[in-house]
Amino acid sequence: MTSTSFAATRRQVLGTAGAVGAGAATGLGMPFIRPAAAAGPIRIGLLEAKTGSIAAQSQYLVYGTKIALAEIGHKIGGRPVELLWYDEPSTQGAEQNFRKLVKEEKVVAILGGTLSSSALAEEAQAQELKIPYVCNNAAATEMTGKNCNSWTFRLNTPVDVQARMFAPFLMGYGKKWYFLTANYAFGQDIAKSFKKLLKAAGGTIVGDDTVPLNTADYSAYILKIRAAKPDMVLGGLAGDLATCLKQWDEMGMRGKIPFSEIAIGDTDLWAVGPKAATGLYTSLWWYKNPANTPAEKRMAADHLKMFGKPAADKSWMGWQAARSLFQSIAAAKSTDPHAIVAALEKWHDPDTGVSYRGFDHQMLLSNLVVQVKKKIPNKWDYFDVIATVPKNKADLNAVYGTAAEVGCHMPPA
């Protein structure tokens, strides 16, 4: 792929423009700063699910991305930015759409990865096609572990790290746990990580059910949980949580046995509704958290104004991931993929203080432990923030693990 630096001479600009003609919409072989008539948009791909139970989360990821784009006036280096949103209908479909965005749409980078199964396939494509890929949602441990590559950057906290952050709170309720996890990468990663921690703490697994993704009827599983009488139910259902908790409430289980899960989106609880919502969860962000930075508060205000509803945690994730990419392209003064990767590795957000770790390209973020309110006042305000883990940001590197513990052996770009 041809480098497209800011520093091209007028002769280079005119020569390139003459070669590709006025019909070249993407301008990938052309510099950022050019005569306005010749400048084409910087095309950036979005790979977010448009259908299925996870689609609501995707919509908020896109909302956040759009706010980040509006903050920079829809331009980078004087060139307009064009977002192309493609679906993640399946693992194979996500892989095909990743290739289409790169090969046919000529995007300079891709944001996305709603589900871990899709994101792992997209990560492999980023390595093969040598295109910067910023994953804004998937939490599979191996993304920045054994599957890591120099083209992939990931925002969400890996499952095993969230488990280490969350498990001490859950063990305060007791150490007899029942596992109810979906049969895909994210759910099984949750089961593996928490079982290891529970065993090390001398706990007991009193039940362990693996359920198909998009399960419609949880009644048989709920009956088994009722009979097992665990201290805690450890879920790994993601987009299916609403279905499960509505039936949990209908069968009289709300308030009887604590339900918990990591990385649940606000949209999942909003879909449950105030009557049935319950549980303890981890989250990266909450729109009413008093600790939010001025930039985050502005984003939340913009979200309410633009979309008529409060920002979800996924809005923040889409916003923060997009900002990292947009700011890095601007800092690189180039749409060359190697230059963008180098800029992402150096990127540090002055507003929120976050960055990507060098050896695994993992964004280092504290997590919130949130609990559903006993009395939910409206259709949006569901949580009390009961802790930030780790409390001290200086402990983030230790919590996320060393290079040896993570297992990332990143090949050069």
C-alpha positions in Angstrom: 0.0 0.0 0.0 1.4 3.4 -1.0 2.4 5.9 1.7 0.3 9.0 1.8 2.2 11.5 3.9 1.3 15.2 4.6 4.7 16.2 3.2 4.1 15.5 -0.5 5.3 18.2 -3.0 2.9 20.0 -5.4 4.4 18.0 -8.3 3.7 14.7 -6.5 0.1 15.9 -5.8 -0.6 16.9 -9.4 1.1 13.8 -10.7 -0.9 11.4 -8.6 -4.1 13.3 -9.2 -3.5 13.0 -13.0 -2.8 9.3 -12.7 -5.9 8.3 -10.8 -8.3 10.9 -12.2 -11.2 12.7 -10.7 -13.2 9.6 -10.1 -10.9 8.1 -7.4 -13.1 8.6 -4.4 -10.8 7.1 -1.7 -7.6 9.0 -2.4 -5.5 6.4 -0.6 -2.5 7.1 -2.8 -2.7 10.8 -2.3 -1.5 13.1 0.5 -3.8 14.6 3.2 -3.2 18.2 2.3 -4.2 18.7 -1.3 -6.2 21.2 -3.4 -9.8 21.0 -2.1 -11.2 19.9 -5.4 -8.8 16.9 -5.6 -9.1 15.8 -2.0 -11.0 12.5 -1.4 -12.3 11.2 1.9 -10.4 9.1 4.3 -12.4 5.9 4.4 -12.7 3.9 7.7 -14.5 0.7 8.0 -17.0 -0.2 10.8 -17.7 -3.9 11.4 -20.6 -4.1 13.9 -23.4 -6.6 14.0 -26.7 -5.3 12.6 -28.8 -8.3 13.5 -29.3 -10.7 16.4 -29.3 -10.2 20.1 -26.0 -8.2 20.1 -27.3 -5.6 17.6 -28.4 -3.2 20.3 -24.9 -3.1 21.7 -23.6 -2.5 18.1 -25.9 0.5 17.6 -24.5 2.2 20.7 -20.9 1.5 19.6 -21.8 3.2 16.3 -23.4 6.1 18.2 -20.1 6.6 20.1 -18.1 6.4 16.9 -20.3 9.1 15.3 -19.8 11.4 18.3 -16.0 11.0 18.1 -16.2 11.9 14.4 -18.4 15.0 15.1 -15.9 16.2 17.7 -13.3 16.5 15.0 -15.6 18.1 12.5 -15.8 15.0 10.4 -12.3 15.7 9.1 -8.7 14.6 9.7 -5.9 16.7 8.4 -8.3 18.7 6.3 -9.8 15.7 4.6 -13.3 14.5 5.2 -13.8 11.1 6.9 -16.2 8.6 5.6 -17.4 5.7 7.8 -18.6 2.5 6.0 -20.7 0.3 8.3 -20.7 -3.4 7.4 -22.5 -6.3 9.2 -21.1 -9.2 11.3 -23.8 -11.7 10.4 -21.5 -14.7 11.4 -17.9 -15.4 11.9 -17.5 -16.2 8.2 -19.6 -13.2 7.2 -17.5 -10.9 9.4 -14.3 -12.3 7.8 -15.7 -11.8 4.3 -16.9 -8.2 5.1 -13.5 -7.4 6.6 -11.9 -8.4 3.3 -14.5 -6.5 1.3 -13.9 -3.3 3.3 -10.1 -3.5 2.6 -10.1 -4.9 -0.9 -13.1 -3.2 -2.5 -13.9 -0.2 -0.3 -10.2 0.7 0.2 -10.5 1.7 3.9 -7.4 2.7 5.7 -8.4 1.1 9.0 -11.2 -0.8 10.6 -13.1 -0.4 13.9 -15.3 -3.1 15.2 -15.6 -6.6 16.7 -18.9 -6.9 18.5 -18.6 -10.6 19.4 -15.4 -12.3 20.3 -15.9 -15.0 17.7 -16.1 -12.4 15.0 -13.3 -10.3 16.4 -10.9 -13.2 16.5 -11.5 -13.9 12.8 -11.2 -10.1 12.0 -7.9 -10.0 13.9 -6.5 -12.7 11.7 -7.6 -10.8 8.6 -5.9 -7.6 9.9 -2.6 -9.6 10.1 -3.0 -11.1 6.7 -4.1 -7.9 4.9 -1.8 -5.6 7.0 -4.5 -3.1 7.9 -4.9 -1.4 11.3 -7.8 -2.9 13.3 -9.1 -1.4 16.5 -11.4 -3.8 18.4 -13.9 -1.8 20.4 -16.0 -4.5 22.1 -14.8 -8.1 22.1 -13.2 -9.3 25.3 -11.8 -12.8 24.4 -8.6 -13.3 26.4 -6.6 -14.6 23.5 -7.1 -11.5 21.3 -4.2 -9.8 23.1 -2.7 -13.0 24.3 -1.7 -16.0 22.1 -3.5 -14.6 19.0 -2.0 -11.0 19.3 -0.6 -9.3 16.3 1.0 -6.0 15.5 -2.0 -4.8 13.5 -4.6 -5.3 16.2 -5.4 -3.0 19.1 -8.1 -3.8 21.7 -10.1 -1.6 24.0 -12.2 -4.0 26.2 -10.6 -5.6 29.2 -9.8 -9.3 28.6 -12.1 -11.8 30.2 -9.4 -13.3 32.5 -8.5 -9.8 33.8 -12.1 -8.9 34.5 -12.4 -12.2 36.3 -9.5 -11.4 38.5 -11.0 -7.9 39.2 -14.5 -9.2 40.0 -14.1 -12.6 41.7 -13.2 -11.2 45.1 -16.5 -9.3 45.3 -18.5 -12.4 44.3 -16.8 -14.7 46.8 -18.1 -12.4 49.5 -21.5 -14.0 48.8 -20.2 -17.5 49.2 -18.1 -20.0 47.2 -20.7 -22.4 45.9 -21.3 -21.3 42.3 -23.4 -22.3 39.4 -22.1 -21.6 35.9 -24.5 -20.7 33.1 -22.5 -19.8 30.0 -23.2 -19.5 26.3 -21.4 -21.9 23.9 -19.2 -19.4 22.1 -15.8 -17.9 22.6 -16.9 -15.2 25.2 -19.0 -17.5 27.3 -16.5 -20.3 27.5 -13.7 -17.9 28.2 -15.7 -16.6 31.2 -16.3 -20.2 32.4 -12.7 -21.1 32.1 -11.4 -18.0 33.9 -13.8 -18.0 36.8 -13.5 -21.7 37.4 -9.8 -21.4 37.8 -10.2 -18.6 40.3 -12.9 -20.4 42.2 -10.9 -23.6 42.5 -7.8 -21.7 43.7 -10.0 -20.1 46.4 -11.3 -23.5 47.6 -14.8 -23.0 46.1 -17.2 -25.5 44.7 -19.0 -25.7 41.3 -22.5 -26.9 42.1 -23.7 -26.8 38.5 -22.3 -26.1 35.1 -24.5 -25.6 32.0 -23.4 -24.6 28.5 -26.2 -23.2 26.5 -26.5 -22.5 22.7 -26.3 -18.9 21.7 -29.8 -17.3 21.2 -31.5 -19.8 23.5 -35.2 -18.8 23.8 -36.2 -20.9 26.8 -34.1 -20.9 30.0 -36.7 -22.5 32.2 -35.0 -26.0 32.4 -31.7 -24.4 33.4 -33.4 -22.1 36.0 -35.1 -25.2 37.6 -31.7 -26.8 37.9 -30.3 -23.7 39.5 -33.1 -23.6 42.0 -32.6 -27.2 43.0 -28.8 -26.7 43.4 -29.2 -23.7 45.7 -25.8 -22.0 44.9 -24.5 -19.0 46.6 -24.0 -17.3 43.2 -24.9 -17.8 39.6 -22.0 -16.9 37.3 -23.4 -16.0 33.9 -21.7 -15.8 30.5 -24.7 -15.0 28.2 -23.9 -11.5 26.8 -26.8 -10.7 24.4 -29.0 -13.4 25.7 -29.0 -12.0 29.3 -32.4 -10.2 28.8 -34.1 -13.4 27.8 -32.7 -15.3 30.8 -33.4 -12.6 33.4 -37.0 -12.1 32.3 -37.6 -15.8 32.8 -35.6 -15.7 36.0 -38.1 -13.1 37.3 -41.1 -14.9 36.0 -40.1 -18.1 37.9 -39.7 -16.2 41.2 -35.9 -16.2 41.3 -35.2 -12.5 41.4 -33.7 -11.6 44.8 -33.4 -15.3 45.8 -30.0 -16.1 44.4 -27.5 -13.4 43.2 -26.8 -13.4 39.5 -23.5 -12.0 38.1 -21.7 -11.5 34.9 -18.8 -9.5 33.4 -18.8 -7.0 30.6 -22.6 -6.7 30.4 -23.7 -3.7 28.3 -26.2 -1.2 29.6 -28.4 -2.1 26.6 -28.7 -5.7 28.0 -30.1 -4.5 31.3 -32.3 -1.9 29.6 -33.8 -4.7 27.5 -34.6 -6.6 30.7 -36.7 -3.8 32.0 -36.9 -2.4 35.6 -39.2 -5.1 36.8 -36.9 -8.1 36.1 -33.4 -6.5 36.1 -31.1 -7.7 38.9 -27.4 -8.6 39.5 -23.8 -7.6 39.9 -21.7 -6.8 36.8 -18.5 -5.2 35.6 -18.6 -2.3 33.3 -16.1 0.1 31.7 -18.2 3.2 32.1 -21.5 4.5 33.5 -23.0 7.7 32.3 -23.9 9.0 35.8 -20.6 8.1 37.4 -19.4 11.2 39.3 -15.8 10.3 38.4 -16.3 10.8 34.7 -13.9 13.3 33.1 -15.0 16.6 31.5 -14.5 15.0 28.1 -16.7 12.1 29.0 -19.3 14.4 30.4 -19.3 16.3 27.2 -19.7 13.1 25.2 -22.7 12.1 27.4 -24.3 15.5 26.8 -23.7 15.3 23.1 -25.1 11.8 23.0 -28.3 12.9 24.7 -28.6 15.8 22.3 -27.8 13.8 19.1 -29.7 10.6 19.8 -32.3 11.5 22.5 -31.1 8.9 25.0 -28.4 8.6 27.6 -25.0 7.2 26.5 -24.5 3.5 27.2 -21.2 2.0 28.2 -20.9 0.8 24.5 -21.3 4.4 23.4 -18.2 5.2 25.5 -16.4 2.2 24.1 -17.2 3.2 20.5 -16.2 6.8 21.2 -12.9 6.0 23.0 -11.8 3.4 20.4 -12.6 5.8 17.5 -10.8 8.7 19.2 -7.7 6.6 19.5 -7.8 5.8 15.8 -8.7 9.3 14.6 -6.1 11.0 16.8 -3.5 8.5 15.6 -4.2 9.1 11.9 -3.9 12.8 12.6 -0.6 12.4 14.5 0.8 10.1 11.8 0.0 12.8 9.2 -0.5 9.8 6.9 -2.9 7.0 5.9 0.0 4.6 5.4 -0.9 1.5 7.5 2.5 1.2 9.2 2.4 4.9 10.1 -1.0 4.5 11.7 0.1 1.5 13.7 3.2 3.4 14.9 1.0 6.3 16.0 -1.5 4.0 17.8 1.4 2.5 19.7 2.4 6.0 20.9 -1.1 7.3 21.4 -2.1 8.7 24.8 -5.4 10.4 25.4 -4.9 13.6 27.3 -8.6 13.8 28.2 -9.1 10.4 29.7 -5.4 9.4 30.3 -5.7 6.0 28.6 -3.3 4.4 26.1 -2.4 1.0 24.5 0.3 -1.2 26.1 3.3 -1.7 23.9 3.8 -5.4 24.0 0.2 -6.6 23.5 -1.7 -3.5 22.2 -4.2 -3.8 25.0 -5.8 -0.6 26.3 -5.3 -0.4 30.1 -8.6 0.5 31.8 -9.9 0.2 35.3 -13.3 -1.5 35.6 -16.4 -0.5 37.5 -18.3 -3.0 39.7 -21.9 -2.0 39.4 -25.0 -3.4 41.1 -28.6 -3.1 39.8 -30.6 -0.7 42.1 -33.2 -2.3 44.3 -35.6 0.4 43.1 -34.9 1.6 39.5 -36.2 5.2 39.1 -36.5 5.2 35.3 -35.8 3.2 32.2 -32.1 4.3 32.0 -30.8 4.7 35.6 -30.2 1.1 36.6 -26.9 1.0 38.5 -25.1 1.9 41.6 -21.3 2.0 41.2 -19.9 0.2 44.2 -16.2 0.0 43.3 -13.5 0.8 40.8 -11.0 -2.0 40.3 -8.1 -1.6 40.5 -8.6 1.5 42.7 -5.1 2.7 41.9 -4.2 3.2 38.2 -0.6 2.5 39.0 -1.7 -1.2 39.6 -3.1 -1.6 36.1 0.0 -3.2 34.5 0.2 -5.8 37.3 -3.6 -6.6 37.1 -3.4 -7.0 33.3 -0.4 -9.3 33.6 3.2 -9.4 32.4 4.3 -10.3 28.9 5.1 -13.9 30.1 1.7 -14.2 31.8 -0.3 -12.8 28.8 1.5 -15.0 26.3 1.6 -12.4 23.5 4.6 -12.9 21.1 3.9 -10.2 18.6 5.4 -10.5 15.2 6.7 -7.2 13.7 4.3 -5.3 11.4 
